[in-house]
Amino acid sequence: MKRLKKAKHVIYLLVALSMLIIALPRISFAGGMDWVNIFGIVWVLFSMLIIGAHLHFILGVDEEKKRALEAIRRAKLRQWEMKLLDKQEQSKSV
């Protein structure tokens, strides 16, 4: 299942890269800041955002982040358990 998801993102990444490679030479950035040039700049930035998002997923940054957050959650849970045990021991000794 994971391979299918990664393959899907690889295909989308290749499509976005090919669209950028095909369109970039046709977009003219010379000639001032008119609506056509602004559209070209926004289109390139949007395509870069899409490419970055797919690279983010393919490289597995989300999985690493999930593992790190899970480790933090487990550490906090242990701290809470220790605090509760300490409170129970203090209430028993009083």
N, C-alpha and C positions, 0 to 999 in steps of 0.2 A: 504493500500500500504506500509506504514512504517513497519507494523508488518511482512509483507512478506519479506521485505529487512532484517529486524533484524533476522527473522527465517533463512534466507539464510546464514547470517553471523554466526549464532549460529551453524548451521550444518557444515559449513566450519571450524569453530573453533574446533568443536568436532573431525572432520576428521584429522585436523592437530595435535591435542593433541594425538589422538590414534596412528597416525603414529610415533610421537615422543616417546610415551610410548613403542610401540612395538620395535622400532629400537634402542633406547638408550641402553638397556642391551646388544645388539649384537655388538655395536661399541666399539672397544678396544682403550683406550687412553694410554695404557702402551706400551712401546716398542720403544720409541724415536719418532722423527719427520720425519716419512716417508710419502709418498704420500697418503697412506691409512688413516693414522691418521689425516692428514691435511684435507682430504675429509670429514672425520667424524666430525671434528670440524666445518668446514664450513657448513655442512649439518645441524648440531644442531643449529648453529647460524641463519641460514636461516629459519629454522622451528620456532625458537623463534621470529623472525621478523614477520613471518606470523601470529603467535598466537597473538602477540602484536597489530598488525594492526587490526585484527578482534575484539579484546577486546576494542580497541580505538573506533571503530565504534559502538559496542554494548553498551558501557557505555555512548554514546552520547556526547563525548567530542566535536565533530564537531558542534553539535547543540548549545552547550553552547558558543563555540567560535563565531559562526555566530551571536548569540544574542548580545554578547559583542561588536563585530565589528559593528553591526547595530546601537547599542546605541552610539558608538563613532562617526559613520558617521552622525547620527542625531544631535549630539552635535556640530560637526564641521559645519554642514549646518546652524544651528542656529547662530553660531558665524559669519559666512559669511553674513547671512542676517542682523544681527545687524550692522556689519561694513558697509554694503551697505546703510542701513537706515541712519546711522550716516553721511556718506559721502553726501547723498542726502540732509539731513537737513542742513549740513554746506554749500553746494552749494546754497541752497535756501536763507540762511541768508546773504550771501555775495552779 
